[in-house]
Amino acid sequence: MESWQQEWGKMFETIAQEINQLFEEVGRDLSEAADSLLNFSEEVAQEVEHSLEEIDHLVAPKLAQWDEELMQWVDPLLQAVLGIEATLDRAVEPVTHTVEPWLNQHPVCMGCRHYHGQAYNGNLLVCAMHPYGVVDGSDSCPDKEPVTWSFPRSNDPRTPWDDDF
């Protein structure tokens, strides 16, 4: 009876050795495959980097030229828009200094050139001299200067954007 047990033992030992050898071979093959994949990915990365450098070398001068040409077109348009905006701001200034104080509950400020009337973080700034408006119940302001009702002249030597800076 001992012979079949010995045969089974040898058979299990042989199977264990073959499985161990299989795992060692698979491990070596996987290691070789990983090394090959790493080398391949490094080669691809170098090729891509080289290609991108070539593209950049070929395209960058053309892009810089296009940028310069575009700025030659855009700069005058931008100057014109800024000029129109400044001219419109000056043209409607009398209206904003007359109508807005009344709408914002500051009738004493109607027609004053110092009226600002813009809200910052929910707080209305009436003017620099009286940030919250003149004292309640007051019928006049000692700092009031009337707005001039004139349109900007077309031959004005100042550029329209001088007031913005």
C-alpha positions, 0 to 999 in steps of 0.5 A, a space after each residue: 500500500 505504500 507504493 501508491 502513496 509514494 507515487 501520489 507524493 512524487 506526482 504531487 511533487 512533480 506537479 508542484 515543481 512544474 507549476 513553480 517552473 511555469 510561474 518562473 517562466 511567466 514571470 520572466 516573460 512578463 518582465 521581458 514584455 514590460 521592459 520591451 513596452 517601456 523601451 517602446 514607449 520611450 522611443 515613441 515619446 522621443 519621436 513625438 517630442 522630436 515631431 512636436 519640436 519640428 512642428 513648433 519650429 515650422 509653425 511658430 514663425 508663421 503664427 507670430 506673423 499672423 499675430 502681428 498682422 491680426 494686431 495691425 487690424 485689431 488695434 485700430 478697431 479697438 481704439 475706435 471702440 474705446 473712442 466711441 465709448 468715451 464719446 458716448 459716456 461724455 455725451 450722456 453724462 448730463 443725462 446720467 447726472 440729472 436722471 440717476 440722482 432722482 432715481 436713486 433718491 438723491 434729488 439734491 444731486 440732480 445736475 451735479 457734475 460730481 454725482 457718481 451713483 455707482 454701487 459697490 458691494 451693494 453700497 451706493 457711492 453718491 459722490 466723493 464729497 458726500 459718499 452717502 449723499 447730503 444730510 437728510 432734510 437738506 435742500 442744497 449741497 455746498 459742493 454742487 457744480 452744475 453739469 455742462 450740457 454740450 456734446 464733445 466737439 469733433 475737433 477736440 485735440 484730446 483723444 477720446 480715451 484720455 479720460 479713461 487713464 
